[in-house]
C-alpha cells in the first residue's frame, strides 16, 4: 500500500482498465526476461530499449528484480510509480 494525498492507495483502487494494462505489461516483463522461451520481436525490442532493467542470474537466466520490474511497468504503461508498486506487491 502506498499513501497518495492522505489516502492509502490499495490494489482495489486500481481501475479495471489499468489492471488490464498492468497484466499485459507484467506478461511482457516475463517475456523480456526470457521466461517464455525464445524471445519474440517485442522482447528483443524491449531488451534494446531497456537494457538497464534486465538482470541475469549467475547461470545467465533473466531474473526478477522487484525495483526493475516496477520501473519496467512504469515505462511500458505510463502509469505512476504508486500504481505500479501496489500492483507489483499484490
OpenMM code with the backbone's topology and positions (N, CA, C; nanometers):
from openmm import Vec3, app, unit

residues = "UNK UNK UNK UNK UNK UNK UNK UNK UNK UNK UNK UNK UNK UNK UNK UNK UNK UNK UNK UNK UNK UNK UNK UNK UNK UNK UNK UNK UNK UNK UNK UNK UNK UNK UNK UNK UNK UNK UNK UNK UNK UNK UNK UNK UNK UNK UNK UNK UNK UNK UNK UNK UNK UNK UNK UNK UNK UNK UNK UNK UNK UNK UNK UNK UNK UNK UNK UNK UNK UNK UNK UNK UNK UNK UNK UNK UNK UNK UNK UNK UNK UNK UNK UNK UNK UNK UNK UNK UNK UNK".split()
positions = [
    Vec3(0.0837, -0.1181, 0.0000),
    Vec3(0.0000, 0.0000, 0.0000),
    Vec3(0.0879, 0.1240, 0.0000),
    Vec3(0.0447, 0.2238, -0.0715),
    Vec3(0.1174, 0.3484, -0.0820),
    Vec3(0.0243, 0.4626, -0.0462),
    Vec3(0.0757, 0.5610, 0.0257),
    Vec3(-0.0081, 0.6743, 0.0620),
    Vec3(-0.0031, 0.7780, -0.0492),
    Vec3(-0.1186, 0.8162, -0.0979),
    Vec3(-0.1308, 0.9180, -0.2008),
    Vec3(-0.2344, 1.0190, -0.1531),
    Vec3(-0.1943, 1.1440, -0.1362),
    Vec3(-0.2862, 1.2507, -0.0951),
    Vec3(-0.3674, 1.2130, 0.0288),
    Vec3(-0.3007, 1.1687, 0.1323),
    Vec3(-0.3650, 1.1300, 0.2581),
    Vec3(-0.4626, 1.0141, 0.2416),
    Vec3(-0.4519, 0.9396, 0.1346),
    Vec3(-0.5349, 0.8212, 0.1101),
    Vec3(-0.4399, 0.7043, 0.0897),
    Vec3(-0.4672, 0.5949, 0.1567),
    Vec3(-0.3859, 0.4766, 0.1406),
    Vec3(-0.4292, 0.4059, 0.0128),
    Vec3(-0.3460, 0.4116, -0.0894),
    Vec3(-0.3782, 0.3551, -0.2204),
    Vec3(-0.3591, 0.2041, -0.2132),
    Vec3(-0.4617, 0.1284, -0.2513),
    Vec3(-0.4577, -0.0171, -0.2448),
    Vec3(-0.4826, -0.0780, -0.3817),
    Vec3(-0.4621, -0.2072, -0.3910),
    Vec3(-0.4871, -0.2804, -0.5139),
    Vec3(-0.6306, -0.2603, -0.5612),
    Vec3(-0.7235, -0.2570, -0.4691),
    Vec3(-0.8647, -0.2392, -0.5029),
    Vec3(-0.8923, -0.1035, -0.5659),
    Vec3(-0.8029, -0.0066, -0.5473),
    Vec3(-0.8192, 0.1263, -0.6065),
    Vec3(-0.7765, 0.1307, -0.7531),
    Vec3(-0.7102, 0.0277, -0.8007),
    Vec3(-0.6635, 0.0263, -0.9397),
    Vec3(-0.7839, -0.0030, -1.0294),
    Vec3(-0.8030, 0.0807, -1.1283),
    Vec3(-0.9172, 0.0631, -1.2190),
    Vec3(-0.8993, -0.0630, -1.3035),
    Vec3(-1.0099, -0.1135, -1.3548),
    Vec3(-1.0048, -0.2315, -1.4413),
    Vec3(-0.9190, -0.2057, -1.5646),
    Vec3(-0.9301, -0.0869, -1.6216),
    Vec3(-0.8500, -0.0524, -1.7397),
    Vec3(-0.7010, -0.0553, -1.7069),
    Vec3(-0.6651, -0.0014, -1.5908),
    Vec3(-0.5242, -0.0025, -1.5504),
    Vec3(-0.4775, -0.1438, -1.5174),
    Vec3(-0.5653, -0.2240, -1.4570),
    Vec3(-0.5291, -0.3639, -1.4301),
    Vec3(-0.4997, -0.4386, -1.5600),
    Vec3(-0.5806, -0.4149, -1.6614),
    Vec3(-0.5560, -0.4780, -1.7916),
    Vec3(-0.4192, -0.4388, -1.8453),
    Vec3(-0.3871, -0.3103, -1.8385),
    Vec3(-0.2557, -0.2626, -1.8834),
    Vec3(-0.1424, -0.3273, -1.8045),
    Vec3(-0.1599, -0.3327, -1.6737),
    Vec3(-0.0557, -0.3872, -1.5867),
    Vec3(-0.0372, -0.5372, -1.6073),
    Vec3(-0.1444, -0.6095, -1.6269),
    Vec3(-0.1334, -0.7533, -1.6517),
    Vec3(-0.0603, -0.7797, -1.7824),
    Vec3(-0.0924, -0.7030, -1.8861),
    Vec3(-0.0234, -0.7182, -2.0146),
    Vec3(0.1242, -0.6801, -2.0008),
    Vec3(0.1519, -0.5743, -1.9256),
    Vec3(0.2904, -0.5303, -1.9051),
    Vec3(0.3684, -0.6319, -1.8229),
    Vec3(0.3038, -0.6948, -1.7253),
    Vec3(0.3698, -0.7966, -1.6448),
    Vec3(0.4064, -0.9178, -1.7311),
    Vec3(0.3162, -0.9577, -1.8174),
    Vec3(0.3458, -1.0677, -1.9100),
    Vec3(0.4632, -1.0282, -2.0009),
    Vec3(0.4592, -0.9060, -2.0485),
    Vec3(0.5669, -0.8544, -2.1342),
    Vec3(0.7005, -0.8545, -2.0602),
    Vec3(0.6990, -0.8216, -1.9301),
    Vec3(0.8213, -0.8220, -1.8487),
    Vec3(0.8796, -0.9635, -1.8411),
    Vec3(0.7941, -1.0623, -1.8223),
    Vec3(0.8430, -1.2006, -1.8146),
    Vec3(0.8979, -1.2471, -1.9498),
    Vec3(0.8371, -1.2034, -2.0582),
    Vec3(0.8901, -1.2357, -2.1911),
    Vec3(1.0262, -1.1665, -2.2105),
    Vec3(1.0376, -1.0422, -2.1656),
    Vec3(1.1606, -0.9634, -2.1679),
    Vec3(1.2729, -1.0375, -2.0946),
    Vec3(1.2375, -1.1026, -1.9836),
    Vec3(1.3366, -1.1778, -1.9070),
    Vec3(1.3725, -1.3108, -1.9725),
    Vec3(1.2928, -1.3531, -2.0691),
    Vec3(1.3188, -1.4804, -2.1356),
    Vec3(1.2451, -1.5964, -2.0738),
    Vec3(1.1453, -1.5685, -1.9899),
    Vec3(1.0719, -1.6749, -1.9218),
    Vec3(0.9744, -1.7478, -2.0136),
    Vec3(0.9568, -1.6979, -2.1356),
    Vec3(0.8638, -1.7611, -2.2290),
    Vec3(0.9332, -1.8433, -2.3354),
    Vec3(1.0592, -1.8758, -2.3139),
    Vec3(1.1346, -1.9497, -2.4149),
    Vec3(1.2072, -1.8536, -2.5073),
    Vec3(1.1994, -1.8795, -2.6359),
    Vec3(1.2657, -1.7928, -2.7337),
    Vec3(1.2070, -1.6516, -2.7274),
    Vec3(1.2937, -1.5529, -2.7446),
    Vec3(1.2483, -1.4137, -2.7409),
    Vec3(1.1685, -1.3818, -2.8664),
    Vec3(1.0528, -1.3183, -2.8472),
    Vec3(0.9761, -1.2713, -2.9622),
    Vec3(1.0258, -1.1317, -3.0001),
    Vec3(0.9697, -1.0757, -3.1052),
    Vec3(1.0148, -0.9449, -3.1535),
    Vec3(0.9978, -0.8369, -3.0463),
    Vec3(0.8854, -0.8396, -2.9747),
    Vec3(0.8624, -0.7395, -2.8694),
    Vec3(0.9690, -0.7500, -2.7606),
    Vec3(1.0021, -0.8715, -2.7186),
    Vec3(1.1043, -0.8898, -2.6151),
    Vec3(1.2404, -0.8408, -2.6634),
    Vec3(1.2727, -0.8663, -2.7889),
    Vec3(1.4003, -0.8162, -2.8430),
    Vec3(1.4023, -0.6637, -2.8458),
    Vec3(1.2905, -0.6024, -2.8848),
    Vec3(1.2830, -0.4558, -2.8848),
    Vec3(1.2945, -0.4010, -2.7425),
    Vec3(1.2263, -0.4674, -2.6484),
    Vec3(1.2338, -0.4222, -2.5087),
    Vec3(1.3755, -0.4345, -2.4547),
    Vec3(1.4456, -0.5396, -2.4898),
    Vec3(1.5842, -0.5552, -2.4428),
    Vec3(1.6744, -0.4471, -2.5002),
    Vec3(1.6465, -0.4050, -2.6234),
    Vec3(1.7240, -0.2961, -2.6831),
    Vec3(1.6898, -0.1623, -2.6175),
    Vec3(1.5631, -0.1442, -2.5827),
    Vec3(1.5160, -0.0176, -2.5262),
    Vec3(1.5459, -0.0051, -2.3767),
    Vec3(1.5390, -0.1156, -2.3040),
    Vec3(1.5513, -0.1123, -2.1575),
    Vec3(1.6596, -0.2070, -2.1045),
    Vec3(1.7799, -0.2047, -2.1588),
    Vec3(1.8821, -0.2987, -2.1119),
    Vec3(1.9166, -0.2804, -1.9638),
    Vec3(1.8993, -0.1604, -1.9128),
    Vec3(1.9285, -0.1311, -1.7713),
    Vec3(1.8283, -0.1974, -1.6766),
    Vec3(1.7182, -0.2494, -1.7305),
    Vec3(1.6171, -0.3141, -1.6467),
    Vec3(1.6255, -0.4658, -1.6525),
    Vec3(1.7268, -0.5167, -1.7189),
    Vec3(1.7441, -0.6607, -1.7347),
    Vec3(1.8511, -0.7101, -1.6381),
    Vec3(1.8164, -0.8093, -1.5584),
    Vec3(1.9085, -0.8683, -1.4616),
    Vec3(1.9212, -1.0167, -1.4916),
    Vec3(2.0450, -1.0666, -1.4908),
    Vec3(2.0697, -1.2083, -1.5165),
    Vec3(2.1206, -1.2778, -1.3913),
    Vec3(2.0820, -1.4027, -1.3774),
    Vec3(2.1346, -1.4865, -1.2704),
    Vec3(2.2763, -1.5291, -1.3088),
    Vec3(2.3520, -1.5866, -1.2146),
    Vec3(2.4855, -1.6363, -1.2485),
    Vec3(2.4828, -1.7405, -1.3615),
    Vec3(2.3712, -1.8104, -1.3765),
    Vec3(2.3583, -1.9110, -1.4830),
    Vec3(2.3200, -1.8487, -1.6172),
    Vec3(2.2961, -1.7165, -1.6178),
    Vec3(2.2644, -1.6478, -1.7422),
    Vec3(2.1162, -1.6366, -1.7731),
    Vec3(2.0323, -1.6728, -1.6779),
    Vec3(1.8878, -1.6614, -1.6973),
    Vec3(1.8398, -1.5248, -1.6499),
    Vec3(1.7358, -1.4719, -1.7164),
    Vec3(1.6762, -1.3479, -1.6710),
    Vec3(1.6104, -1.3694, -1.5358),
    Vec3(1.6344, -1.2801, -1.4424),
    Vec3(1.5729, -1.2971, -1.3106),
    Vec3(1.4992, -1.1707, -1.2694),
    Vec3(1.3966, -1.1909, -1.1908),
    Vec3(1.3081, -1.0836, -1.1491),
    Vec3(1.3765, -0.9958, -1.0450),
    Vec3(1.3636, -0.8669, -1.0648),
    Vec3(1.4066, -0.7666, -0.9680),
    Vec3(1.2834, -0.6833, -0.9355),
    Vec3(1.2466, -0.6760, -0.8085),
    Vec3(1.1268, -0.6001, -0.7713),
    Vec3(1.1332, -0.4566, -0.8224),
    Vec3(1.2426, -0.3892, -0.7960),
    Vec3(1.2541, -0.2485, -0.8361),
    Vec3(1.2560, -0.2332, -0.9876),
    Vec3(1.3293, -0.3204, -1.0553),
    Vec3(1.3362, -0.3107, -1.2013),
    Vec3(1.2041, -0.3502, -1.2668),
    Vec3(1.1305, -0.4412, -1.2047),
    Vec3(1.0000, -0.4777, -1.2619),
    Vec3(0.9041, -0.3594, -1.2512),
    Vec3(0.9093, -0.2866, -1.1415),
    Vec3(0.8251, -0.1678, -1.1251),
    Vec3(0.8641, -0.0626, -1.2281),
    Vec3(0.9933, -0.0424, -1.2469),
    Vec3(1.0394, 0.0547, -1.3469),
    Vec3(0.9953, 0.0132, -1.4870),
    Vec3(0.9982, -0.1166, -1.5169),
    Vec3(0.9534, -0.1657, -1.6471),
    Vec3(0.8037, -0.1394, -1.6643),
    Vec3(0.7246, -0.1728, -1.5621),
    Vec3(0.5801, -0.1480, -1.5691),
    Vec3(0.5521, -0.0001, -1.5933),
    Vec3(0.6238, 0.0868, -1.5236),
    Vec3(0.6058, 0.2307, -1.5423),
    Vec3(0.6397, 0.2720, -1.6849),
    Vec3(0.7503, 0.2190, -1.7365),
    Vec3(0.7968, 0.2580, -1.8702),
    Vec3(0.6991, 0.2158, -1.9792),
    Vec3(0.6457, 0.0953, -1.9700),
    Vec3(0.5627, 0.0463, -2.0801),
    Vec3(0.4153, 0.0818, -2.0662),
    Vec3(0.3704, 0.1192, -1.9442),
    Vec3(0.2296, 0.1566, -1.9278),
    Vec3(0.2094, 0.3071, -1.9172),
    Vec3(0.3127, 0.3792, -1.8722),
    Vec3(0.2971, 0.5217, -1.8475),
    Vec3(0.2261, 0.5520, -1.7163),
    Vec3(0.2015, 0.4478, -1.6352),
    Vec3(0.1338, 0.4666, -1.5073),
    Vec3(0.2329, 0.5099, -1.3992),
    Vec3(0.1800, 0.5629, -1.2916),
    Vec3(0.2632, 0.6154, -1.1830),
    Vec3(0.3349, 0.5044, -1.1070),
    Vec3(0.4404, 0.5446, -1.0374),
    Vec3(0.5135, 0.4522, -0.9504),
    Vec3(0.4199, 0.3934, -0.8444),
    Vec3(0.3305, 0.4763, -0.7902),
    Vec3(0.2393, 0.4286, -0.6861),
    Vec3(0.1525, 0.3135, -0.7364),
    Vec3(0.0923, 0.3310, -0.8511),
    Vec3(0.0051, 0.2273, -0.9057),
    Vec3(0.0860, 0.1015, -0.9377),
    Vec3(0.2003, 0.1172, -1.0015),
    Vec3(0.2833, 0.0022, -1.0389),
    Vec3(0.3365, -0.0704, -0.9158),
    Vec3(0.3714, 0.0022, -0.8124),
    Vec3(0.4213, -0.0585, -0.6898),
    Vec3(0.3125, -0.1392, -0.6202),
    Vec3(0.1938, -0.0818, -0.6091),
    Vec3(0.0830, -0.1533, -0.5449),
    Vec3(0.0506, -0.2801, -0.6240),
    Vec3(0.0472, -0.2703, -0.7556),
    Vec3(0.0201, -0.3872, -0.8397),
    Vec3(0.1281, -0.4936, -0.8184),
    Vec3(0.2522, -0.4507, -0.8192),
    Vec3(0.3648, -0.5426, -0.8072),
    Vec3(0.3655, -0.6151, -0.6732),
    Vec3(0.3224, -0.5504, -0.5703),
    Vec3(0.3275, -0.6079, -0.4352),
    Vec3(0.2021, -0.6898, -0.4010),
    Vec3(0.1030, -0.6898, -0.4905),
    Vec3(-0.0232, -0.7609, -0.4616),
    Vec3(-0.0035, -0.9108, -0.4760),
] * unit.nanometer
topology = app.Topology()
chain = topology.addChain("A")
for resn in residues:
    res = topology.addResidue(resn, chain)
    for name in ("N", "CA", "C"):
        topology.addAtom(name, app.Element.getBySymbol(name[0]), res)
